[in-house]
Amino acid sequence: MRLSAEKIARLAERLVERLWDEDLIDFKMHERDLRHQITRTIEEDLRIEDEIANEAIERIQTYKRDIPYGSDEWRILYERFFDEIALRRGYTL
Protein backbone atom coordinates (compact mmCIF):
# COMPACT_ATOMS: atom_id res chain seq x y z
CA MET A 1 0.00 0.00 0.00
CA ARG A 2 1.40 3.35 -0.98
CA LEU A 3 1.25 6.31 1.33
CA SER A 4 1.69 9.90 0.30
CA ALA A 5 4.61 11.87 1.65
CA GLU A 6 2.16 13.86 3.76
CA LYS A 7 0.68 10.72 5.31
CA ILE A 8 4.12 9.33 6.07
CA ALA A 9 5.16 12.64 7.65
CA ARG A 10 1.99 12.72 9.77
CA LEU A 11 2.50 9.11 10.85
CA ALA A 12 6.08 9.88 11.88
CA GLU A 13 4.92 13.00 13.73
CA ARG A 14 2.28 11.07 15.67
CA LEU A 15 4.74 8.31 16.51
CA VAL A 16 7.27 10.79 17.88
CA GLU A 17 4.56 12.51 19.91
CA ARG A 18 3.51 9.17 21.38
CA LEU A 19 7.08 8.15 22.18
CA TRP A 20 7.73 11.42 24.01
CA ASP A 21 4.30 11.55 25.72
CA GLU A 22 4.45 7.97 26.97
CA ASP A 23 8.09 8.43 28.01
CA LEU A 24 9.06 5.43 25.88
CA ILE A 25 12.39 6.84 24.79
CA ASP A 26 15.20 8.04 26.96
CA PHE A 27 17.87 9.75 24.93
CA LYS A 28 18.74 13.18 23.73
CA MET A 29 17.77 13.76 20.14
CA HIS A 30 16.06 16.66 18.55
CA GLU A 31 12.45 15.85 17.79
CA ARG A 32 12.90 16.92 14.16
CA ASP A 33 15.82 14.49 13.71
CA LEU A 34 13.87 11.62 15.23
CA ARG A 35 10.87 12.40 13.01
CA HIS A 36 13.16 12.48 9.96
CA GLN A 37 14.71 9.12 10.83
CA ILE A 38 11.29 7.52 11.35
CA THR A 39 10.10 8.94 8.02
CA ARG A 40 13.12 7.47 6.23
CA THR A 41 12.53 4.10 7.89
CA ILE A 42 8.87 4.02 6.83
CA GLU A 43 9.80 5.00 3.27
CA GLU A 44 12.47 2.29 3.09
CA ASP A 45 10.07 -0.31 4.44
CA LEU A 46 7.45 0.64 1.84
CA ARG A 47 10.08 0.50 -0.92
CA ILE A 48 11.08 -3.03 0.09
CA GLU A 49 7.45 -4.09 0.26
CA ASP A 50 6.89 -2.71 -3.26
CA GLU A 51 9.90 -4.65 -4.56
CA ILE A 52 8.57 -7.87 -3.05
CA ALA A 53 5.09 -7.22 -4.46
CA ASN A 54 6.49 -6.57 -7.94
CA GLU A 55 8.57 -9.74 -7.80
CA ALA A 56 5.51 -11.76 -6.75
CA ILE A 57 3.51 -10.32 -9.66
CA GLU A 58 6.33 -11.11 -12.08
CA ARG A 59 6.32 -14.74 -10.89
CA ILE A 60 2.59 -15.00 -11.55
CA GLN A 61 3.11 -13.59 -15.04
CA THR A 62 5.61 -16.35 -15.86
CA TYR A 63 2.83 -18.98 -15.82
CA LYS A 64 2.06 -20.35 -19.28
CA ARG A 65 -1.66 -19.97 -18.86
CA ASP A 66 -3.31 -16.66 -18.18
CA ILE A 67 -4.33 -16.08 -14.57
CA PRO A 68 -6.75 -13.15 -14.45
CA TYR A 69 -5.54 -10.30 -12.28
CA GLY A 70 -7.49 -10.12 -9.02
CA SER A 71 -9.06 -13.55 -9.38
CA ASP A 72 -9.11 -15.89 -6.39
CA GLU A 73 -6.31 -17.94 -7.92
CA TRP A 74 -4.26 -14.81 -8.59
CA ARG A 75 -4.67 -13.59 -5.00
CA ILE A 76 -3.70 -16.99 -3.57
CA LEU A 77 -0.59 -17.17 -5.73
CA TYR A 78 0.29 -13.55 -4.97
CA GLU A 79 0.07 -14.08 -1.20
CA ARG A 80 2.06 -17.31 -1.37
CA PHE A 81 4.79 -15.78 -3.55
CA PHE A 82 4.85 -12.58 -1.49
CA ASP A 83 5.33 -14.58 1.73
CA GLU A 84 8.03 -16.78 0.16
CA ILE A 85 9.97 -13.80 -1.19
CA ALA A 86 9.65 -11.88 2.07
CA LEU A 87 10.90 -14.90 4.03
CA ARG A 88 13.83 -15.38 1.65
CA ARG A 89 14.80 -11.70 2.09
CA GLY A 90 14.34 -11.79 5.85
CA TYR A 91 11.55 -9.22 5.62
CA THR A 92 9.14 -9.46 8.53
CA LEU A 93 5.54 -8.58 7.86
Jmol script that loads the backbone (N, CA, C; Angstrom):
load data "model"
ATOM      1  N   MET A   1       0.843  -1.173   0.000  1.00  0.00           N
ATOM      2  CA  MET A   1       0.000   0.000   0.000  1.00  0.00           C
ATOM      3  C   MET A   1       0.889   1.237   0.000  1.00  0.00           C
ATOM      4  N   ARG A   2       0.624   2.125  -0.900  1.00  0.00           N
ATOM      5  CA  ARG A   2       1.403   3.348  -0.981  1.00  0.00           C
ATOM      6  C   ARG A   2       0.794   4.420  -0.102  1.00  0.00           C
ATOM      7  N   LEU A   3       1.664   5.173   0.516  1.00  0.00           N
ATOM      8  CA  LEU A   3       1.251   6.306   1.334  1.00  0.00           C
ATOM      9  C   LEU A   3       1.872   7.554   0.735  1.00  0.00           C
ATOM     10  N   SER A   4       1.149   8.638   0.791  1.00  0.00           N
ATOM     11  CA  SER A   4       1.687   9.899   0.297  1.00  0.00           C
ATOM     12  C   SER A   4       2.758  10.392   1.275  1.00  0.00           C
ATOM     13  N   ALA A   5       3.574  11.297   0.798  1.00  0.00           N
ATOM     14  CA  ALA A   5       4.611  11.874   1.647  1.00  0.00           C
ATOM     15  C   ALA A   5       3.992  12.562   2.860  1.00  0.00           C
ATOM     16  N   GLU A   6       2.836  13.178   2.655  1.00  0.00           N
ATOM     17  CA  GLU A   6       2.157  13.862   3.756  1.00  0.00           C
ATOM     18  C   GLU A   6       1.685  12.872   4.814  1.00  0.00           C
ATOM     19  N   LYS A   7       1.147  11.735   4.365  1.00  0.00           N
ATOM     20  CA  LYS A   7       0.678  10.724   5.315  1.00  0.00           C
ATOM     21  C   LYS A   7       1.844  10.108   6.091  1.00  0.00           C
ATOM     22  N   ILE A   8       2.940   9.878   5.400  1.00  0.00           N
ATOM     23  CA  ILE A   8       4.123   9.332   6.071  1.00  0.00           C
ATOM     24  C   ILE A   8       4.632  10.332   7.102  1.00  0.00           C
ATOM     25  N   ALA A   9       4.697  11.604   6.730  1.00  0.00           N
ATOM     26  CA  ALA A   9       5.159  12.637   7.654  1.00  0.00           C
ATOM     27  C   ALA A   9       4.240  12.720   8.874  1.00  0.00           C
ATOM     28  N   ARG A  10       2.943  12.651   8.650  1.00  0.00           N
ATOM     29  CA  ARG A  10       1.986  12.716   9.772  1.00  0.00           C
ATOM     30  C   ARG A  10       2.115  11.488  10.667  1.00  0.00           C
ATOM     31  N   LEU A  11       2.308  10.324  10.074  1.00  0.00           N
ATOM     32  CA  LEU A  11       2.504   9.108  10.852  1.00  0.00           C
ATOM     33  C   LEU A  11       3.763   9.210  11.715  1.00  0.00           C
ATOM     34  N   ALA A  12       4.842   9.703  11.133  1.00  0.00           N
ATOM     35  CA  ALA A  12       6.084   9.877  11.882  1.00  0.00           C
ATOM     36  C   ALA A  12       5.893  10.884  13.014  1.00  0.00           C
ATOM     37  N   GLU A  13       5.183  11.967  12.719  1.00  0.00           N
ATOM     38  CA  GLU A  13       4.920  12.997  13.735  1.00  0.00           C
ATOM     39  C   GLU A  13       4.129  12.421  14.911  1.00  0.00           C
ATOM     40  N   ARG A  14       3.094  11.660  14.602  1.00  0.00           N
ATOM     41  CA  ARG A  14       2.275  11.068  15.667  1.00  0.00           C
ATOM     42  C   ARG A  14       3.067  10.042  16.473  1.00  0.00           C
ATOM     43  N   LEU A  15       3.925   9.294  15.809  1.00  0.00           N
ATOM     44  CA  LEU A  15       4.744   8.311  16.507  1.00  0.00           C
ATOM     45  C   LEU A  15       5.709   8.996  17.469  1.00  0.00           C
ATOM     46  N   VAL A  16       6.348  10.050  17.013  1.00  0.00           N
ATOM     47  CA  VAL A  16       7.271  10.790  17.879  1.00  0.00           C
ATOM     48  C   VAL A  16       6.522  11.377  19.070  1.00  0.00           C
ATOM     49  N   GLU A  17       5.359  11.958  18.809  1.00  0.00           N
ATOM     50  CA  GLU A  17       4.563  12.509  19.910  1.00  0.00           C
ATOM     51  C   GLU A  17       4.245  11.436  20.943  1.00  0.00           C
ATOM     52  N   ARG A  18       3.863  10.272  20.472  1.00  0.00           N
ATOM     53  CA  ARG A  18       3.512   9.172  21.379  1.00  0.00           C
ATOM     54  C   ARG A  18       4.723   8.694  22.163  1.00  0.00           C
ATOM     55  N   LEU A  19       5.865   8.576  21.494  1.00  0.00           N
ATOM     56  CA  LEU A  19       7.085   8.148  22.181  1.00  0.00           C
ATOM     57  C   LEU A  19       7.460   9.119  23.295  1.00  0.00           C
ATOM     58  N   TRP A  20       7.391  10.415  22.998  1.00  0.00           N
ATOM     59  CA  TRP A  20       7.725  11.415  24.012  1.00  0.00           C
ATOM     60  C   TRP A  20       6.667  11.448  25.118  1.00  0.00           C
ATOM     61  N   ASP A  21       5.384  11.452  24.741  1.00  0.00           N
ATOM     62  CA  ASP A  21       4.301  11.552  25.722  1.00  0.00           C
ATOM     63  C   ASP A  21       4.252  10.369  26.673  1.00  0.00           C
ATOM     64  N   GLU A  22       4.502   9.186  26.151  1.00  0.00           N
ATOM     65  CA  GLU A  22       4.455   7.973  26.973  1.00  0.00           C
ATOM     66  C   GLU A  22       5.788   7.699  27.656  1.00  0.00           C
ATOM     67  N   ASP A  23       6.754   8.579  27.439  1.00  0.00           N
ATOM     68  CA  ASP A  23       8.094   8.430  28.008  1.00  0.00           C
ATOM     69  C   ASP A  23       8.697   7.067  27.654  1.00  0.00           C
ATOM     70  N   LEU A  24       8.576   6.713  26.366  1.00  0.00           N
ATOM     71  CA  LEU A  24       9.058   5.429  25.885  1.00  0.00           C
ATOM     72  C   LEU A  24      10.478   5.496  25.334  1.00  0.00           C
ATOM     73  N   ILE A  25      11.011   6.692  25.224  1.00  0.00           N
ATOM     74  CA  ILE A  25      12.395   6.843  24.791  1.00  0.00           C
ATOM     75  C   ILE A  25      13.134   7.666  25.829  1.00  0.00           C
ATOM     76  N   ASP A  26      14.405   7.366  25.950  1.00  0.00           N
ATOM     77  CA  ASP A  26      15.203   8.038  26.963  1.00  0.00           C
ATOM     78  C   ASP A  26      16.581   8.359  26.394  1.00  0.00           C
ATOM     79  N   PHE A  27      16.607   9.292  25.452  1.00  0.00           N
ATOM     80  CA  PHE A  27      17.869   9.753  24.928  1.00  0.00           C
ATOM     81  C   PHE A  27      17.687  11.152  24.375  1.00  0.00           C
ATOM     82  N   LYS A  28      18.777  11.805  24.207  1.00  0.00           N
ATOM     83  CA  LYS A  28      18.740  13.178  23.731  1.00  0.00           C
ATOM     84  C   LYS A  28      18.853  13.191  22.209  1.00  0.00           C
ATOM     85  N   MET A  29      17.792  13.602  21.582  1.00  0.00           N
ATOM     86  CA  MET A  29      17.769  13.757  20.136  1.00  0.00           C
ATOM     87  C   MET A  29      16.715  14.803  19.836  1.00  0.00           C
ATOM     88  N   HIS A  30      17.029  15.640  18.925  1.00  0.00           N
ATOM     89  CA  HIS A  30      16.060  16.664  18.554  1.00  0.00           C
ATOM     90  C   HIS A  30      14.849  15.982  17.928  1.00  0.00           C
ATOM     91  N   GLU A  31      13.690  16.452  18.275  1.00  0.00           N
ATOM     92  CA  GLU A  31      12.446  15.848  17.788  1.00  0.00           C
ATOM     93  C   GLU A  31      12.399  15.813  16.261  1.00  0.00           C
ATOM     94  N   ARG A  32      12.877  16.850  15.624  1.00  0.00           N
ATOM     95  CA  ARG A  32      12.901  16.922  14.159  1.00  0.00           C
ATOM     96  C   ARG A  32      13.768  15.803  13.575  1.00  0.00           C
ATOM     97  N   ASP A  33      14.927  15.541  14.203  1.00  0.00           N
ATOM     98  CA  ASP A  33      15.822  14.490  13.713  1.00  0.00           C
ATOM     99  C   ASP A  33      15.195  13.111  13.880  1.00  0.00           C
ATOM    100  N   LEU A  34      14.539  12.895  14.988  1.00  0.00           N
ATOM    101  CA  LEU A  34      13.870  11.621  15.226  1.00  0.00           C
ATOM    102  C   LEU A  34      12.737  11.431  14.210  1.00  0.00           C
ATOM    103  N   ARG A  35      11.968  12.460  13.981  1.00  0.00           N
ATOM    104  CA  ARG A  35      10.874  12.403  13.007  1.00  0.00           C
ATOM    105  C   ARG A  35      11.415  12.097  11.607  1.00  0.00           C
ATOM    106  N   HIS A  36      12.531  12.716  11.263  1.00  0.00           N
ATOM    107  CA  HIS A  36      13.159  12.485   9.957  1.00  0.00           C
ATOM    108  C   HIS A  36      13.617  11.030   9.832  1.00  0.00           C
ATOM    109  N   GLN A  37      14.221  10.505  10.863  1.00  0.00           N
ATOM    110  CA  GLN A  37      14.707   9.124  10.830  1.00  0.00           C
ATOM    111  C   GLN A  37      13.542   8.137  10.716  1.00  0.00           C
ATOM    112  N   ILE A  38      12.469   8.386  11.429  1.00  0.00           N
ATOM    113  CA  ILE A  38      11.287   7.525  11.348  1.00  0.00           C
ATOM    114  C   ILE A  38      10.688   7.595   9.947  1.00  0.00           C
ATOM    115  N   THR A  39      10.619   8.780   9.373  1.00  0.00           N
ATOM    116  CA  THR A  39      10.099   8.942   8.016  1.00  0.00           C
ATOM    117  C   THR A  39      10.929   8.131   7.026  1.00  0.00           C
ATOM    118  N   ARG A  40      12.240   8.228   7.123  1.00  0.00           N
ATOM    119  CA  ARG A  40      13.125   7.472   6.230  1.00  0.00           C
ATOM    120  C   ARG A  40      12.925   5.974   6.402  1.00  0.00           C
ATOM    121  N   THR A  41      12.737   5.519   7.626  1.00  0.00           N
ATOM    122  CA  THR A  41      12.532   4.099   7.893  1.00  0.00           C
ATOM    123  C   THR A  41      11.223   3.612   7.276  1.00  0.00           C
ATOM    124  N   ILE A  42      10.171   4.383   7.418  1.00  0.00           N
ATOM    125  CA  ILE A  42       8.874   4.018   6.825  1.00  0.00           C
ATOM    126  C   ILE A  42       8.995   3.969   5.305  1.00  0.00           C
ATOM    127  N   GLU A  43       9.635   4.967   4.717  1.00  0.00           N
ATOM    128  CA  GLU A  43       9.796   4.998   3.269  1.00  0.00           C
ATOM    129  C   GLU A  43      10.594   3.805   2.768  1.00  0.00           C
ATOM    130  N   GLU A  44      11.649   3.445   3.475  1.00  0.00           N
ATOM    131  CA  GLU A  44      12.474   2.292   3.091  1.00  0.00           C
ATOM    132  C   GLU A  44      11.671   1.001   3.205  1.00  0.00           C
ATOM    133  N   ASP A  45      10.902   0.866   4.250  1.00  0.00           N
ATOM    134  CA  ASP A  45      10.069  -0.314   4.436  1.00  0.00           C
ATOM    135  C   ASP A  45       9.049  -0.440   3.307  1.00  0.00           C
ATOM    136  N   LEU A  46       8.420   0.651   2.932  1.00  0.00           N
ATOM    137  CA  LEU A  46       7.449   0.637   1.836  1.00  0.00           C
ATOM    138  C   LEU A  46       8.124   0.310   0.502  1.00  0.00           C
ATOM    139  N   ARG A  47       9.335   0.792   0.309  1.00  0.00           N
ATOM    140  CA  ARG A  47      10.081   0.499  -0.924  1.00  0.00           C
ATOM    141  C   ARG A  47      10.359  -0.997  -1.027  1.00  0.00           C
ATOM    142  N   ILE A  48      10.806  -1.599   0.073  1.00  0.00           N
ATOM    143  CA  ILE A  48      11.085  -3.032   0.088  1.00  0.00           C
ATOM    144  C   ILE A  48       9.806  -3.819  -0.168  1.00  0.00           C
ATOM    145  N   GLU A  49       8.729  -3.405   0.459  1.00  0.00           N
ATOM    146  CA  GLU A  49       7.453  -4.087   0.261  1.00  0.00           C
ATOM    147  C   GLU A  49       7.009  -3.999  -1.203  1.00  0.00           C
ATOM    148  N   ASP A  50       7.215  -2.859  -1.838  1.00  0.00           N
ATOM    149  CA  ASP A  50       6.885  -2.708  -3.257  1.00  0.00           C
ATOM    150  C   ASP A  50       7.736  -3.641  -4.120  1.00  0.00           C
ATOM    151  N   GLU A  51       9.015  -3.757  -3.807  1.00  0.00           N
ATOM    152  CA  GLU A  51       9.897  -4.651  -4.560  1.00  0.00           C
ATOM    153  C   GLU A  51       9.415  -6.091  -4.456  1.00  0.00           C
ATOM    154  N   ILE A  52       9.059  -6.507  -3.255  1.00  0.00           N
ATOM    155  CA  ILE A  52       8.572  -7.869  -3.046  1.00  0.00           C
ATOM    156  C   ILE A  52       7.267  -8.084  -3.811  1.00  0.00           C
ATOM    157  N   ALA A  53       6.367  -7.121  -3.749  1.00  0.00           N
ATOM    158  CA  ALA A  53       5.093  -7.224  -4.459  1.00  0.00           C
ATOM    159  C   ALA A  53       5.316  -7.337  -5.967  1.00  0.00           C
ATOM    160  N   ASN A  54       6.209  -6.520  -6.501  1.00  0.00           N
ATOM    161  CA  ASN A  54       6.494  -6.571  -7.935  1.00  0.00           C
ATOM    162  C   ASN A  54       7.093  -7.910  -8.339  1.00  0.00           C
ATOM    163  N   GLU A  55       7.975  -8.442  -7.508  1.00  0.00           N
ATOM    164  CA  GLU A  55       8.572  -9.743  -7.804  1.00  0.00           C
ATOM    165  C   GLU A  55       7.515 -10.846  -7.762  1.00  0.00           C
ATOM    166  N   ALA A  56       6.594 -10.771  -6.831  1.00  0.00           N
ATOM    167  CA  ALA A  56       5.514 -11.760  -6.745  1.00  0.00           C
ATOM    168  C   ALA A  56       4.640 -11.691  -8.003  1.00  0.00           C
ATOM    169  N   ILE A  57       4.323 -10.496  -8.455  1.00  0.00           N
ATOM    170  CA  ILE A  57       3.507 -10.321  -9.660  1.00  0.00           C
ATOM    171  C   ILE A  57       4.245 -10.863 -10.882  1.00  0.00           C
ATOM    172  N   GLU A  58       5.541 -10.597 -10.963  1.00  0.00           N
ATOM    173  CA  GLU A  58       6.332 -11.113 -12.083  1.00  0.00           C
ATOM    174  C   GLU A  58       6.315 -12.641 -12.113  1.00  0.00           C
ATOM    175  N   ARG A  59       6.372 -13.267 -10.941  1.00  0.00           N
ATOM    176  CA  ARG A  59       6.323 -14.738 -10.887  1.00  0.00           C
ATOM    177  C   ARG A  59       4.984 -15.253 -11.388  1.00  0.00           C
ATOM    178  N   ILE A  60       3.906 -14.579 -11.061  1.00  0.00           N
ATOM    179  CA  ILE A  60       2.589 -14.998 -11.547  1.00  0.00           C
ATOM    180  C   ILE A  60       2.541 -14.878 -13.070  1.00  0.00           C
ATOM    181  N   GLN A  61       3.139 -13.836 -13.599  1.00  0.00           N
ATOM    182  CA  GLN A  61       3.107 -13.591 -15.039  1.00  0.00           C
ATOM    183  C   GLN A  61       3.939 -14.599 -15.827  1.00  0.00           C
ATOM    184  N   THR A  62       4.802 -15.354 -15.163  1.00  0.00           N
ATOM    185  CA  THR A  62       5.608 -16.354 -15.863  1.00  0.00           C
ATOM    186  C   THR A  62       4.829 -17.632 -16.142  1.00  0.00           C
ATOM    187  N   TYR A  63       3.650 -17.790 -15.573  1.00  0.00           N
ATOM    188  CA  TYR A  63       2.832 -18.979 -15.823  1.00  0.00           C
ATOM    189  C   TYR A  63       2.437 -19.011 -17.302  1.00  0.00           C
ATOM    190  N   LYS A  64       2.404 -20.210 -17.867  1.00  0.00           N
ATOM    191  CA  LYS A  64       2.061 -20.354 -19.281  1.00  0.00           C
ATOM    192  C   LYS A  64       0.613 -19.974 -19.552  1.00  0.00           C
ATOM    193  N   ARG A  65      -0.260 -20.327 -18.653  1.00  0.00           N
ATOM    194  CA  ARG A  65      -1.661 -19.972 -18.860  1.00  0.00           C
ATOM    195  C   ARG A  65      -1.943 -18.632 -18.193  1.00  0.00           C
ATOM    196  N   ASP A  66      -2.949 -17.973 -18.707  1.00  0.00           N
ATOM    197  CA  ASP A  66      -3.309 -16.658 -18.182  1.00  0.00           C
ATOM    198  C   ASP A  66      -4.075 -16.813 -16.870  1.00  0.00           C
ATOM    199  N   ILE A  67      -3.632 -16.106 -15.857  1.00  0.00           N
ATOM    200  CA  ILE A  67      -4.329 -16.076 -14.573  1.00  0.00           C
ATOM    201  C   ILE A  67      -4.860 -14.654 -14.422  1.00  0.00           C
ATOM    202  N   PRO A  68      -6.173 -14.496 -14.488  1.00  0.00           N
ATOM    203  CA  PRO A  68      -6.752 -13.147 -14.448  1.00  0.00           C
ATOM    204  C   PRO A  68      -6.371 -12.381 -13.178  1.00  0.00           C
ATOM    205  N   TYR A  69      -5.922 -11.168 -13.386  1.00  0.00           N
ATOM    206  CA  TYR A  69      -5.540 -10.300 -12.276  1.00  0.00           C
ATOM    207  C   TYR A  69      -6.726 -10.119 -11.333  1.00  0.00           C
ATOM    208  N   GLY A  70      -6.470 -10.333 -10.039  1.00  0.00           N
ATOM    209  CA  GLY A  70      -7.488 -10.120  -9.025  1.00  0.00           C
ATOM    210  C   GLY A  70      -8.395 -11.314  -8.774  1.00  0.00           C
ATOM    211  N   SER A  71      -8.238 -12.361  -9.590  1.00  0.00           N
ATOM    212  CA  SER A  71      -9.064 -13.553  -9.380  1.00  0.00           C
ATOM    213  C   SER A  71      -8.634 -14.237  -8.080  1.00  0.00           C
ATOM    214  N   ASP A  72      -9.457 -15.155  -7.610  1.00  0.00           N
ATOM    215  CA  ASP A  72      -9.108 -15.886  -6.389  1.00  0.00           C
ATOM    216  C   ASP A  72      -7.772 -16.594  -6.538  1.00  0.00           C
ATOM    217  N   GLU A  73      -7.569 -17.241  -7.677  1.00  0.00           N
ATOM    218  CA  GLU A  73      -6.308 -17.945  -7.916  1.00  0.00           C
ATOM    219  C   GLU A  73      -5.136 -16.963  -7.907  1.00  0.00           C
ATOM    220  N   TRP A  74      -5.324 -15.815  -8.551  1.00  0.00           N
ATOM    221  CA  TRP A  74      -4.262 -14.806  -8.594  1.00  0.00           C
ATOM    222  C   TRP A  74      -3.902 -14.347  -7.186  1.00  0.00           C
ATOM    223  N   ARG A  75      -4.913 -14.057  -6.371  1.00  0.00           N
ATOM    224  CA  ARG A  75      -4.667 -13.588  -5.004  1.00  0.00           C
ATOM    225  C   ARG A  75      -3.958 -14.644  -4.162  1.00  0.00           C
ATOM    226  N   ILE A  76      -4.346 -15.911  -4.321  1.00  0.00           N
ATOM    227  CA  ILE A  76      -3.703 -16.990  -3.571  1.00  0.00           C
ATOM    228  C   ILE A  76      -2.239 -17.108  -3.960  1.00  0.00           C
ATOM    229  N   LEU A  77      -1.980 -17.094  -5.267  1.00  0.00           N
ATOM    230  CA  LEU A  77      -0.587 -17.166  -5.734  1.00  0.00           C
ATOM    231  C   LEU A  77       0.208 -15.954  -5.267  1.00  0.00           C
ATOM    232  N   TYR A  78      -0.402 -14.779  -5.385  1.00  0.00           N
ATOM    233  CA  TYR A  78       0.285 -13.548  -4.973  1.00  0.00           C
ATOM    234  C   TYR A  78       0.679 -13.628  -3.505  1.00  0.00           C
ATOM    235  N   GLU A  79      -0.235 -14.000  -2.639  1.00  0.00           N
ATOM    236  CA  GLU A  79       0.065 -14.082  -1.204  1.00  0.00           C
ATOM    237  C   GLU A  79       1.146 -15.124  -0.926  1.00  0.00           C
ATOM    238  N   ARG A  80       1.051 -16.265  -1.596  1.00  0.00           N
ATOM    239  CA  ARG A  80       2.060 -17.312  -1.375  1.00  0.00           C
ATOM    240  C   ARG A  80       3.437 -16.835  -1.829  1.00  0.00           C
ATOM    241  N   PHE A  81       3.505 -16.260  -3.046  1.00  0.00           N
ATOM    242  CA  PHE A  81       4.790 -15.775  -3.550  1.00  0.00           C
ATOM    243  C   PHE A  81       5.318 -14.625  -2.701  1.00  0.00           C
ATOM    244  N   PHE A  82       4.436 -13.714  -2.311  1.00  0.00           N
ATOM    245  CA  PHE A  82       4.853 -12.581  -1.486  1.00  0.00           C
ATOM    246  C   PHE A  82       5.481 -13.088  -0.190  1.00  0.00           C
ATOM    247  N   ASP A  83       4.809 -14.026   0.471  1.00  0.00           N
ATOM    248  CA  ASP A  83       5.328 -14.575   1.732  1.00  0.00           C
ATOM    249  C   ASP A  83       6.659 -15.286   1.530  1.00  0.00           C
ATOM    250  N   GLU A  84       6.778 -16.071   0.443  1.00  0.00           N
ATOM    251  CA  GLU A  84       8.032 -16.779   0.157  1.00  0.00           C
ATOM    252  C   GLU A  84       9.186 -15.808  -0.076  1.00  0.00           C
ATOM    253  N   ILE A  85       8.924 -14.786  -0.875  1.00  0.00           N
ATOM    254  CA  ILE A  85       9.972 -13.804  -1.194  1.00  0.00           C
ATOM    255  C   ILE A  85      10.358 -13.023   0.052  1.00  0.00           C
ATOM    256  N   ALA A  86       9.373 -12.622   0.836  1.00  0.00           N
ATOM    257  CA  ALA A  86       9.654 -11.884   2.068  1.00  0.00           C
ATOM    258  C   ALA A  86      10.487 -12.731   3.017  1.00  0.00           C
ATOM    259  N   LEU A  87      10.141 -14.001   3.167  1.00  0.00           N
ATOM    260  CA  LEU A  87      10.899 -14.898   4.035  1.00  0.00           C
ATOM    261  C   LEU A  87      12.327 -15.048   3.538  1.00  0.00           C
ATOM    262  N   ARG A  88      12.488 -15.237   2.240  1.00  0.00           N
ATOM    263  CA  ARG A  88      13.829 -15.380   1.646  1.00  0.00           C
ATOM    264  C   ARG A  88      14.683 -14.146   1.913  1.00  0.00           C
ATOM    265  N   ARG A  89      14.067 -12.957   1.862  1.00  0.00           N
ATOM    266  CA  ARG A  89      14.798 -11.704   2.089  1.00  0.00           C
ATOM    267  C   ARG A  89      14.964 -11.358   3.557  1.00  0.00           C
ATOM    268  N   GLY A  90      14.276 -12.104   4.427  1.00  0.00           N
ATOM    269  CA  GLY A  90      14.342 -11.793   5.851  1.00  0.00           C
ATOM    270  C   GLY A  90      13.465 -10.606   6.221  1.00  0.00           C
ATOM    271  N   TYR A  91      12.458 -10.351   5.397  1.00  0.00           N
ATOM    272  CA  TYR A  91      11.548  -9.222   5.625  1.00  0.00           C
ATOM    273  C   TYR A  91      10.396  -9.702   6.484  1.00  0.00           C
ATOM    274  N   THR A  92      10.201  -9.080   7.604  1.00  0.00           N
ATOM    275  CA  THR A  92       9.139  -9.455   8.533  1.00  0.00           C
ATOM    276  C   THR A  92       7.912  -8.613   8.279  1.00  0.00           C
ATOM    277  N   LEU A  93       6.799  -9.281   8.106  1.00  0.00           N
ATOM    278  CA  LEU A  93       5.536  -8.575   7.856  1.00  0.00           C
ATOM    279  C   LEU A  93       4.869  -8.213   9.150  1.00  0.00           C
TER     280      LEU A  93
END
end "model"
wireframe off; spacefill off
backbone 0.3
color backbone group
